[in-house]
Amino acid sequence: MPSVINSDDGVVSGTSGLKTTGGNDGLLNIQTNGSTAMSINASQQVTFNNGANLPNTFGFKNRIINGGMVIDQRNAGATVTPTNGQYLVDRFYALVTAASKFTAKQDVGLNNYFANSLKITSSSAYSLAAGDVFSIIQKIEGNNTVDFGFGTANAQSITLSFIVNSSLTGTFGGSLMNASLNRSYPFTFSVPVANTATSISVTIPGDTSGTWGTGTGTGFLVSFSMGTGTTFSGTAGAWGSSEKYSATGAVSVVSTNGATFYITGVQLERGSTATSFDFRSYRTELALCQRYYEKSDGNNTSLFWSGNTTNTATYYFALKYAVTKRATPTTAISNISNSQFPNTIVVGIESTVGFRADSTSNATAAAGFFRADWASSAEL
């Protein structure tokens, strides 16, 4: 006979309270009003009799892609001085209003659990103008946030969590925005000790106002400020109807020459509690990134045609993507090699599943070829 722990409201039994019954077979039943909800056997295996409510435990709980900064298709770990809109690692790009104020690179992790982080290094002691913005941003596809219910009466609270390490201390800032940039929630987070990994959690109440994308376009923007002027800074902890990338008075990383800021473990999930980071396999994380950007391996071989050629005849190579794209991408061809062809390859047809590369021969000969590298972007 199993041991029993029963929470009884007394309606049926006549007596309420927590009731226990001892057993001798190593089994334990957890009950409410005499009905078993959960059983634990001697091997500590748990059985739920009527299902389990385990929010954010299984599936795609983290709506941030590449939050562990493990994928860097474009830069392969190299340091970049970003121009406006340039990607630093996959899915995270820089918004900058002045050039050459910081560098960025994929770097080592901040603790034993994360292999990588994104490192920002200030390049000068820059004085912010009112209209300046220096932010690290990820746009999240609307398909991945539709269950948040933003813009409706059923808007859910969400929680943003991450790990940072900075040479500066103080109150830093960021924000959450919609695609139209007319709904924003500035937030703050504290770094009390310099050069020490700090775990951050910010709970954001659901926004019942505004328009929030629910399709293949942008649903949310998440911004981490490296320095924001007064025009684009707002009151922390409150929804507003304007474009804000940070909270008023937040630390400006770009205003201290040589200052560093590392971030990793970025997670955005439904609910009011930060749960453990959703570690996904490298293969899965890469595939999620490739929905927005995919490239060849850089060896000048993945796009390749060879054969006998006829002068002025056009030859075609069709390439299928590893992952279907969010939308029809824009493809760039580079690093072209050829024989019996001009140094030109054009993209003849593009779709979400692949593209066709075309080149017109300039000679009638045997053993002609063209090959090249390519990169296809369907970023938000």
Residue pairs with C-beta under 8 A, 6 or more apart in sequence:
1 23
1 24
1 25
2 23
2 25
2 27
2 28
2 29
2 39
3 20
3 21
3 22
3 23
3 27
3 28
3 29
4 19
4 20
4 21
4 23
4 28
4 29
4 31
5 18
5 19
5 20
5 28
5 29
5 30
5 31
6 18
6 19
6 20
6 21
6 31
6 32
6 33
6 34
7 18
7 19
7 31
7 32
7 33
8 15
8 16
8 17
8 18
8 19
8 32
8 33
8 34
9 16
9 33
10 16
10 17
11 33
12 33
12 34
13 33
13 34
25 42
26 41
26 42
27 39
27 40
27 41
27 42
28 39
28 40
29 36
29 38
29 39
29 40
30 36
30 37
30 38
30 39
30 40
31 37
35 49
36 49
37 48
37 49
37 50
38 46
38 47
38 48
38 49
39 46
39 47
39 49
40 46
40 47
41 47
55 270
55 271
56 269
56 270
56 271
56 275
57 275
60 144
60 278
61 267
61 269
61 270
61 275
61 278
62 267
62 268
62 269
62 277
62 278
63 140
63 144
63 145
63 220
63 268
63 269
64 91
64 138
64 140
64 222
64 266
64 267
64 268
65 90
65 91
65 138
65 140
65 285
65 288
65 289
65 292
66 89
66 90
66 91
66 92
66 285
66 288
66 289
67 162
67 264
67 265
67 266
67 267
67 277
67 278
68 114
68 115
68 116
68 264
68 265
68 266
68 277
68 279
68 285
69 89
69 92
69 106
69 107
69 114
69 116
69 117
69 118
69 263
69 264
70 115
70 116
70 282
70 285
71 89
71 90
71 91
71 282
71 285
71 286
71 289
72 89
72 90
72 106
73 90
73 289
73 293
73 294
73 295
74 87
74 90
74 293
74 295
74 375
75 87
75 88
75 89
75 105
75 106
77 105
77 106
78 105
79 103
79 104
79 105
80 86
80 88
80 103
80 104
80 105
81 99
81 100
81 102
81 103
81 123
82 88
82 93
82 94
82 96
82 102
82 103
82 104
83 94
83 96
83 99
84 94
84 95
84 96
84 97
85 93
85 94
85 95
86 93
86 94
87 93
87 94
87 293
87 379
88 94
88 104
88 105
88 106
88 118
88 136
89 106
89 116
89 118
90 289
90 292
90 293
91 138
91 289
91 292
92 118
92 136
92 137
92 138
93 136
93 137
93 138
93 379
94 104
94 134
94 135
94 136
94 137
95 133
95 134
95 135
95 136
95 137
95 223
95 245
96 102
96 133
96 134
97 129
97 131
97 132
97 133
97 134
98 126
98 132
98 134
100 123
100 124
101 122
101 123
101 124
101 126
101 134
101 227
101 254
102 120
102 121
102 122
102 123
102 134
102 226
102 253
102 254
103 120
103 121
103 123
104 118
104 119
104 120
104 121
104 136
105 118
105 119
106 116
106 117
106 118
106 119
107 116
107 117
107 118
107 119
107 262
108 115
108 116
108 117
109 115
109 116
109 117
109 264
110 117
110 163
110 164
110 165
110 197
110 262
110 264
110 265
111 163
111 197
113 265
113 277
114 163
114 264
114 265
114 277
116 264
117 163
117 165
117 262
117 263
117 264
118 136
118 262
118 263
118 264
119 260
119 261
119 262
120 136
120 226
120 253
120 260
120 261
120 262
120 263
121 258
121 259
121 260
122 226
122 253
122 254
122 255
122 256
122 257
122 258
122 259
122 260
123 254
123 257
124 254
124 257
125 255
125 256
125 257
126 227
126 252
126 254
126 255
127 255
128 227
128 228
128 229
128 252
128 254
128 255
129 229
130 229
130 230
130 231
131 229
131 231
131 232
132 227
132 228
132 229
132 232
133 225
133 227
133 228
133 229
133 232
133 245
134 225
134 226
134 227
134 228
134 252
134 253
134 254
135 174
135 223
135 224
135 225
135 226
135 228
135 245
135 246
136 223
136 224
136 226
136 263
137 221
137 222
137 223
137 224
138 221
138 222
138 266
139 179
139 218
139 220
139 221
139 379
139 380
140 218
140 219
140 220
140 221
140 222
140 268
140 380
141 216
141 217
141 218
141 219
141 326
141 380
142 179
142 212
142 213
142 214
142 215
142 216
142 217
142 218
142 219
143 214
143 215
143 216
143 219
144 219
145 212
145 213
145 214
145 219
145 220
146 214
146 219
147 156
147 270
148 155
148 156
148 158
148 206
148 212
148 270
149 155
149 156
149 206
150 156
150 178
150 206
150 207
150 208
150 210
150 212
150 220
151 178
151 207
151 208
151 209
151 210
151 211
151 212
152 208
153 208
154 206
155 205
155 206
155 207
155 208
156 206
156 270
156 271
157 203
157 204
157 205
157 206
157 270
157 271
157 272
158 203
158 204
158 206
158 268
158 269
158 270
158 271
159 201
159 202
159 203
159 204
159 267
159 268
159 269
159 270
159 271
159 272
159 273
159 274
160 176
160 187
160 201
160 202
160 204
160 222
160 266
160 267
160 268
161 199
161 200
161 201
161 202
161 265
161 266
161 267
161 269
161 274
161 277
162 199
162 200
162 224
162 263
162 264
162 265
162 266
162 267
163 197
163 198
163 199
163 200
163 263
163 264
163 265
164 172
164 189
164 191
164 197
164 198
164 200
164 261
164 262
164 263
165 195
165 196
165 197
165 198
165 260
165 261
165 262
166 172
166 191
166 194
166 195
166 251
166 253
166 259
166 260
166 261
166 262
167 194
167 195
167 256
167 258
167 259
167 260
167 261
168 191
168 194
168 251
168 253
168 256
168 259
168 261
169 191
169 192
169 193
169 194
170 190
170 191
170 251
171 188
171 189
171 190
171 247
171 249
171 250
171 251
172 188
172 189
172 190
172 191
172 224
172 225
172 250
172 251
173 186
173 187
173 188
173 189
173 225
173 228
173 233
173 236
173 246
173 247
173 249
173 250
173 251
174 186
174 187
174 189
174 202
174 222
174 223
174 224
174 225
174 245
174 246
174 247
175 184
175 185
175 186
175 187
175 221
175 222
175 223
175 225
175 234
175 244
175 245
175 246
175 247
176 184
176 185
176 187
176 204
176 220
176 221
176 222
176 223
177 183
177 184
177 185
177 220
177 221
177 223
177 243
177 244
177 245
178 184
178 207
178 210
178 211
178 212
178 213
178 218
178 219
178 220
178 221
179 211
179 212
179 213
179 217
179 218
179 219
179 220
179 221
180 210
180 211
181 221
181 243
182 210
182 241
182 242
182 243
183 207
183 209
183 210
183 211
183 212
183 239
183 240
183 241
184 234
184 239
184 240
184 241
184 242
184 243
184 244
184 245
185 204
185 207
185 237
185 238
185 239
185 240
186 233
186 234
186 235
186 236
186 237
186 238
186 240
186 244
186 245
186 246
186 247
186 248
187 202
187 204
187 236
187 237
187 247
188 236
188 237
188 247
188 250
189 200
189 202
190 198
191 198
191 251
192 198
199 265
201 274
203 272
203 273
203 274
205 239
207 239
209 239
209 241
210 241
212 219
212 220
213 219
216 326
216 327
217 380
218 380
220 268
222 266
222 268
223 245
223 246
224 263
225 245
225 246
225 247
225 250
225 252
226 252
226 253
226 254
226 261
227 252
227 253
227 254
227 255
228 245
228 246
228 250
228 252
230 248
232 243
232 244
232 245
232 246
233 244
233 245
233 246
233 247
233 248
233 249
233 250
234 240
234 242
234 244
234 246
234 247
234 248
235 247
235 248
236 247
236 248
253 259
253 261
265 277
267 274
267 275
267 277
267 278
269 275
269 278
280 288
287 322
287 323
290 321
290 322
290 323
291 323
291 324
291 325
291 326
291 378
292 325
292 326
292 377
292 378
292 379
292 380
293 375
293 376
293 377
293 378
293 379
294 321
294 322
294 323
294 325
294 329
294 375
294 376
295 373
295 374
295 375
295 376
296 302
296 303
296 373
296 374
296 375
297 373
298 335
298 373
299 373
300 335
300 337
300 371
300 372
300 373
301 371
302 319
302 373
302 374
303 317
303 319
303 333
303 345
303 357
303 371
303 372
303 373
303 374
304 317
304 369
304 370
304 371
305 315
305 316
305 317
305 357
305 359
305 369
305 370
305 371
306 367
306 368
306 369
307 315
307 367
307 368
307 369
308 365
308 366
308 367
308 368
309 315
309 340
309 341
309 361
309 363
309 364
309 365
309 366
309 368
310 361
310 364
311 361
311 362
311 363
311 364
312 360
312 361
312 362
313 360
313 361
314 358
314 359
314 360
314 361
315 341
315 358
315 359
315 360
315 361
315 370
316 348
316 356
316 357
316 358
317 356
317 357
317 370
318 354
318 355
318 356
318 357
319 354
319 355
319 356
319 357
319 374
320 353
320 354
321 352
321 353
321 354
321 376
324 352
324 353
325 352
325 353
325 376
325 378
326 352
326 378
326 380
327 352
327 378
328 350
328 351
328 352
328 378
329 350
329 352
329 355
329 376
329 377
329 378
330 350
330 376
330 377
330 378
331 347
331 350
331 355
331 374
331 375
331 376
331 377
332 374
332 375
332 376
332 377
333 345
333 346
333 347
333 357
333 372
333 373
333 374
334 372
334 373
334 374
334 375
335 372
335 373
336 343
336 344
336 345
336 370
336 371
336 372
337 369
337 370
337 371
337 372
338 359
338 368
338 369
338 370
338 371
339 365
339 367
339 368
339 369
339 370
340 361
340 362
340 363
340 365
340 367
340 368
340 369
341 359
341 360
341 361
341 362
341 368
341 369
341 370
342 359
342 360
342 362
344 359
344 360
345 357
345 358
345 359
345 370
345 372
346 357
346 358
346 359
347 355
347 356
347 357
347 358
348 355
348 356
348 357
348 358
349 355
349 356
350 356
350 376
352 378
355 374
355 376
357 370
357 372
357 374
359 370
361 368
